[in-house]
Amino acid sequence: MKILVTGATGKVGSRFVPRLIAKGHDVTILVRDADRAAELITIGAKPIIGDLYDPATLPPAVAGMDAVIHLAALFRTFTDNEGIIKTNREGSIALAQAAMDAGVKRFVFTSTSNVYSSGYGRPAREDEQVDINDPRAYSSSKIAAEQELLNLQREHGFDVRVLRLGFVYGDKDPHIAEIIPYIKKLQMQSGARMHMVHHLDVAQALMVLLTTEGLGGEIFNLADDAPITLYELAESVGQLDGTFDENEGPLNDPFKGIQDVSKLRSHTSFRPLVPSYYVARDLDIL
């Protein structure tokens, strides 16, 4: 299968593209600077220069592709809200429109569990109400992109699948250590839980959505079987001291940040390879 991957040099893409190539797929990567993708090019990825900020560069990138896996995004830790919206929403729509016009058969979009708020009274399901006016630009831009992409499915029959990722870690990704200052800054409660997913299972889920028929127009949550408390997470990377307020109050919503992950399993063959953070630690694949 001929596949275009965006965000190939990011945390997820740099770990996913080698696995996609190893499966025998013909992989092209959309990059602004080919030098940054040198390692991926060495193993067989074909670079094409383009930019989500410049829609005119996208039609050549999608021409002749069977599928697009759209991983590129600006994250919540960026302060450029205009850039976040332009990349996550406008860039995603421009890419999908170009792909649809080019006859691409399948478009897999990676979204985020951050689209969920709190107060559901249960692990968040894919059909929960989400707020497109969420003041967090990262979350609202992903919600807007999801909705417009799914409109392409409904109105034009374009095969779009959405994967809402939990907190991605593993494969020597520094993501865990990087998130601790953010936890401290927001004065998050130590008993709150993080619903995580290892890069191995991100890759597995993307492969499943890429190859399984009949999933067009569907949204799927992706996370492991055992959410971990922020206390355990900070302790695991030696950053417990000073991260939490010693006088913190009780946990207001025990389900905040927790996803219902049953849909992906009931609709597909997906089963987690790394069911918990502690399994990853024991296997030495952090």
Buried (B, 14 or more C-beta within 10 A) or exposed (E): BEBBBBBBBBBBBBBBBBBBBEBEBBBBBBBBEEEBBEEBBEEBBEBBEBBBEEBEBBBBBBBEBBBBBBBBBBEBEEEEBEBBBBBBBBBBBBBBBBBBEBEBEBBBBBBBBBBBBEEBEEBBBBEBEBEEEBEBBBBBBBBBBBEBBBBBBEEEEBBBBBBBBBBBBBBEBEBBEEBBEEBBEEEBBBBBBBBBBBBBBBBBBBBBBBBBEEBBBBBBBBBBEBBBBBBBBBBBBEBBEEBBEEEEEEEEBEBBBBBBBEBBEEBBEBEBBBBBBEBBEEEEBB
